[in-house]
């Protein structure tokens, strides 16, 4: 008799469910269009639930799933699943982040070709009854430079196809190494180098605080005249208002957009430009992609049920109660330190050195390292990173992770010390837990600090001189930004100094850039913890 019962509550490719349907350990029950009350009534009989986007898996439904071990989402997004509730009840939530790689890559290249040769416009005019060859003179890809912002799975596949068209490829990614770039035949570049040199620019990053409006007015001003842009990733990476202005001026010759800041983009002025090619978020809309995401999630779900290794979990599998209670403060601290250290550099990450000092060294450190990697990678890759796949992604990006344990520290009973080594520098942060105060950041670079790892941090390295605090404070005051706390440290009088401000909200970009330009400020960073 089958050991496990799986409920499929949304239409999912049966071809993709093959691993489950053919397993002697599993009994698959397909019941679609269940009302919430109907699902709640029967979910207690199942070990696993498999959905797409239609079924809303609420906390109430998860609580009713007395035998539920895993919830699978045949796709990437899990916004229809209460992952926090799943974690509380010890239910693993998994998705299928890789199944649409090729379909999105091919759609990007189709959009690239359509934009370059004005295919949709010519098609529309001919279908309307007009034979017009003169209005649709396009450009060749041969010999042109393609800039790829975001060089993960999809970006790398786009590069392969561009190279086959004899294009020169510039690639930027925070985790791209020179060795990997050379192996793939692309040139490792910065965002600025791509902005200033590319004929075509395509974006393949997640939408995060760091990538929102990655391409905006400042970047458009430095682009080649007649540049062409593509976005088949996430709406908001390209500033749509700035793009409309650049199309109007002729700085941008054409754009190809599959995604928008607001969807559906009804009333979006970009739809009125003849030189803009658009599709309604079709990057993953192929028959093969629908099958592939089902294959991936079915295989992962079966691995979990059979107690085999798995990687595509969105939440962290539950720890024993006593272990979680002991580690909880340091798990939060580790994730925050990962985010903080990642914000301190723009170079490609090569190695993470983690030192556990004091009593921390006696316990389980693997969960803390996992949280640390999640925070570090999420800073650039957003929601694609979770607590389970973070170590796998670090390995995929060829980031070495080195752990050191020492049972004694000369200052703290426990200390979590993180050193991030990049292509050109090394940056350091450290934190501890202090009774009565909670998690604290106690080191940034070679400066000693004492601050809670939360909220919006503005950090400056500057020359120690009178008036620096006042200049920054004045600008924040003019922007009506309140300072919650402040840390200032220096190495010696008149030398290097660090100022860390915790503020109530993130300042507008204009204010941030004005602070950065203050004389004697050598480095400026803002990060949300």
N, C-alpha and C positions, 0 to 999 in steps of 0.2 A: 504494500500500500504506500502511496505517496506520503512523504514526511511533512511537506509544507503546502499550504494553500495560498495562492496568489490571486488577488482580485484586480482585473483590468477594467477601469471605470470610464475610460475615454477611448475613442476610435484610434487604434494603433496598428500599424502594419503587422499582419500575422506572419509575414515572411521575416520581419525583423525579430519577432518573438520566438523564433525557431528554437533557441537554446532552452527556453522555458517549456515550450510545448512538447519537446522531445525528451525532456529530462524525466527519468523514472521517479525522481525525488519530489516532483512538483505537480500539483493539480492546479491548472489555470482555469479561472472562472471569468468569462468576459460578460460584463453587465454595464452597458453604457446608458447615459441619460438618467442616471439615478438622481432622485431628489435628495437634498441634504439629509432629511430625516430617514430616508430609505438607506442611504449609505451608513449613517450612524447606527442603524438597527442591525446591520449585518456585518459591519467591519470587525467586530469582536471575534469572528470565526476565522480571520485570515492572518497569516504571518507577514504578508507583504501586500502593498498597494502600488499599482502602476498607473500613472496618469499622464495627460498632456497638459493643456492649459484650461480645459473646460471645468474639470472638477476642482472645487475649492476645498482644500484639506485644512479645515479649521482646527483650533485647539480642542474644541468639543468633540470633533470626529476622532482626533488622535487619542484623546482620553478614553473614548469608547473602544478603541482598538486594543483590548487587553492582551492579545497575543502578537501585536504588531511589532516587527523588528526593523522593517525598512520600508521607506516610501521612495519610489523611483519616478523621476520626471523625464519623459522621452523628449528631451530638448535641453536648452541651456538655462533659461530663466526659471526661478522657483518662487516667484512672487505670489503664486496661488497656494503655496504651502506655508503653514506657520512653523518655520524652522526652529524658532525659539521654544515653542511648545514641544516639538519633536525631540529636541535636546533634553528638555526637562524630563520627558518620559523615556529617555534612552532609546529613541527611534532614530536610526540613521537615515538621512535624506541624501539621495544621490541624483546626479544629472548626467547629461551626455554632452560635454563641451566640445568634443572633437568631431562629431559626426557631420557637421556642416562645413568643414574646412575647405574641401574641394569645391563644393557648390558656391560658397561665398567668393572663393578665389576666381572661379570661372565667371561668375557674374561681374566681378570687378573688371576682368579683362574684356568681357562683352561690352560693358559700359565704356571702357577706355576706347575700344574700337569704334563704337557707335558715336562717341563724342568727337573723335578725331576725324571721322569721315562723314559726319552729319547725317547718319543713316535715318534716324527717326524723322527728322525734318523733311528729308527727301521723300521718304516713304509716305508721309502724311500728305505732301503736296501732290504726289503722283496719284494717290488714292482719291484725292479731291478732283482729279481730272486735268491736272496741269503738268505738261512735260517741260521741266526746267532743269537744265544741266549747269547753267552758269552760276546759280545762286549757292551751289553746294560743293564748292571746291574745298577739299579737306587737307590734312597734313599727314605725312608719313610718320610711323614710329621708328623706322630705320635710322640709326645714328643719333636718336634723341636721348636725353637724360631723364630717367624716371627716378623721382625721390620717393622712398617708402618710409613713412613715419609709423613705426611699430612693426618690428620684425619677428613676430611670433610665427605660429603655424601658417596662418593665412598670408602674412606678408612674405614669408619665405617662398610659398608656392607661387605667389604673384611674380616674384623675382625670377623664378625659373622660366616662366613663360615670357617675361620681358626680355631675358637674355636670348631666348630662342628667336626673338624678333630683332636681334642685334641692337638692343637698347643698352645704354650704359646705366647701371643701377647704383644709386646712392642709398644707403640704409641707415636708419637710426633706431636704436632700441636701448633702453637703459641696461639691458642684460646681454647685449650683443658683444661678443669678444672679437678681437682682430683675427684670431685663428679661424673662427667660424665664418666670418665675413669672407676671408680669403678662400676658404674651402668652397663656398657657394658662389664665388666669382663676383661679389659685390664689393663696393667700397664703403667701409665703415665711416659714417659721417655724423656731424652734429645737426641739430635742427636748423641752425643758422646756415650751415653749408648747403643743406638741401633747399632751403627757402631761396637762397641767392643764386643757385646754379641749375636747378631742375627746370625742364620744359614741361613735365607732367609731375604732379604730386598726388599721391594717394595715401590715405590715412587708414591704419589698421590697429589702433590702440583702443583700450577700453575708455569709457567716459569717466574720468575721475576729476578731482579738484585740480590736479596738475595738467590734465589734457583738455579741460573745458576751454574752448576758444583758443586752442593751441595755435590755430591760424586765424589771425585777426588783423586789424588795420596796420599795426607795426610790421607784421610779416608781409602783408600784401605790398606795402610800400617798397620793400627790398627785393621783391620777386622780379623776374624777367618780365618785360612787357610781352603780353600774349601767352602767359602761362595758362595751363589747363589743370583743373583740380577734380579729384574724385573722393567721394565718401560713401563707402558701403559698409561702414563700421557702426558708428553711433552718432545720432544727431547731437549737435552741440560741440563737436570737436572743431568744426569750422564755424566761425562767427558769421551767422547768416546775414545780419545787417551789413557787416563789413564786406561780405562777398557780393551783396547786391550793389554796393557802392563801387566795388572793383569791376564788376561786370558793366556797370553804367559808364565808367571812365574808359573801359577798354584794357585796363591793366590785366584783367583775367579774360582770356578769349572765350573760354567755355568751361562748363562744370558738368559733372555727372553725379547725381545724388540719388541714392537708394534710401537714405534715412534723413530725418528732419528733427529739429529741436522739439517740435510739437507734432504729433501724429494722430489723426491724419492732418496734413498741412493745408487745410482748407483756408483760403484767403492769403496764403504765403506768397509774397510778391515774387519770389524766385521762380514760381511756376509761370510767370508772365514773360520770362525772357526766352526768346527763341533759341539762344545758344546754350540753354540748360537742358540736359537730358535727365529725365526722372523716371523712377519706378517706385511702386508702393511697398518698400521694405521686402524685397524678394530674394535677398542674398541666400537664404537657406531653403528656398522654395523649389526643390527638385524632388522627383520621386526617389532618387537614390539617397538624398539626405534624410528623408523621412524614414527610409528603411534603416539607414546607418545609425541614426540616433536610437531607434528601437533595438537594434542589435547591441549597441554599446550598453544601454541601460539594462537590458535583459541579462547580459553577461555579468555585469556588476552586481545586479540583484541576486543572481544565482550564487555568485562568489560569497556574498554576505550570508545567505541562508546556509551555505555549506561550510561556513567558517574558513573561507579561503581569503588571501590578501585582496584588497580592493583599493582604489585610489580616488574615484570621482565622488567623494562624499562632500556635501555642502556644510554639514555641521560636524562637530567632533564627537566620535563615539564616547559614550559615558565612561567615566573613571569610577572606581570604587569610592563610596562616599567619604571614607576617612582620608583617602589620598587626595580627592578633589578639594576637600575642606582645607587641607594643609597647603596645597599648591595654589589655591584660588587667587590670593593676592599677587603671587609671582607670575601666574599665567597672564593676568591683565598687564602687569608691569612689563613682561617680556614682549607682548604684542606692541605696547606703546613704544618701547625702546627700539623695536624693529622699524616702526614707522619713523621715529625720530632720526635714527642713524641713516636711514635711506634718504631722508630729506636734506642731509648735510652735504651731499655730493651729486654731481651730474655725470660723473664718469661711470664706465661700465664696471659692474661688480665682479670681482674675481674670487674673493674668499671672505668667509665670515668666521671670525675667531670668537668663540663664546667661552668665558671663564665663569664657573660656578664656585664661589668661595664661601667658606663657613659651613653651616649646617645644611645649606642647599646641596652641597656636594655629596651628602650622605643619602639623599632621597632620589626619586625618579626625576631625571633631568630631560628625558626625551619629550614629554609634553610641553615643557617650557621652550625647548628649542623649536618645536613645531609652531607654537604661538609666535615666537620671535620671527620665524621665517614667513609666517602668514602676514604679520605686520609689515615686514620689509618688502615683500613682493607686492602686497596690496597697494602700497603707496604709488606704484606705477601701473599695476595691472588690474586694480579695482576688484570687482566682485567675482572675477574668474578664479581668484585664489581663495582657497578655504583651508581649514585646519588639517584636513586629511591629505589634500594634494600638494600642499606647500613643499614638503621635502622632495616630492617627485618633480615638481616644477624647478626647484633649485638645481636638482641633478640635471634636468633637461637643459637648463641654461648654463650648465657647466660651472656652477658656483660651488666651490669647495666649502664644506662646513666642518670646522674643527672645534671639538669640545675639550676643555681642560677643567679638571676638578682639583681644588685644594681645600683642605678642611680648616684652614686658618686665614684670617685677614687681620691686618694690623689696626683697622679702624672699626669695621662693621662685623656683626655676628653673621650676617648673610650679605653677599654682594653678587649681583649679576652684571658682568662686565662684557661689553660687546665691542669688537674692533672690526670694522669693515674695510677691506683692502680692495682698491680699484686699480684701474690701469695706471693711474698717475699719482695716487695719494692713499692715505689711510686715515679714517675718521673713527672717533671713539665716543661711546656713551656708557654710562653705568647707572645702576639703580639698586635700591634696597627697599625693605619694608620696615617702618619704624612704628612701634606700638603707640597708639594714640594719634598718629598722623597718617598711617596707611602707606601705600606705595609712594616712593620719592625718587626723583631723578637727582643724582648726586654728582654727576660728572658729564660735561659736554666738551669734547676735545681735551685740552689740557687744563681746563678751568673747573674749579670746584663750584657746584651750585647746590641749591636745595629747593626743589619745587615739585608740586604735584603733577603727575603725567596726565593732564587733562586740558581740554579747551584749546583755544587758539594761541599759539606761541609765535612771537616775532623775535628773531634773534639777529643781533648785529655783532660783527667783529669790527673794531675800530681802533684808532689811535687814542690812547688815554689823554684827554684834554678837557678843560672846562667847557661846559655848554652842550656836550653831546646829548646828554639825557634830555635837556631842555628842548633841543631842536626836534628830537623825535616826538617828545611829549606834545609839543606845540602842534605838529602836523596831525597827530592823532586827535587832539582836542578840536582842531578845525574841522576834522571829519566826523566829530561827535562819536569818537570811539573811546570807551572808558577803559582805563588800565586797572586790572584786578590785582596784579602783583608784579613785582620787579626784582630781578636779580642782576647785580653788577659785580664783575670780578676783573682783576688785572694781574699781569705777571710782574710788572714793575712800573713805577711812576713814569708816565709819558710813553710807555710801551704799548704792547697789544692789550686790548681789553675786550670783554664780552658783556653784552647786555641782553637779557632775556625778559621780555614783557609778556605776561598773560593778559589778553584783552577779551572783552565781552563778545566781540564778533569780528569776523574777518573784514578788514578794510577793503574798500573798492580798489581795483587795480591801479587807478590813478594815484591814490595815496601810497600804495606799496612801492610804486616806481619812484615817487618823489622821495620817500625815505631812502631808498637804495642809492639815490644820486647825491645824498648829503656828503659834503666833503669829509674825508678821513674815514668814511665807512668803507671797509675793504670787502666785507662779505655780508650779505643780508639774506635771511631765509624766513619763510613763514610756513607753518605746518599746523594742521588740526589733529589733535590727539584724542 
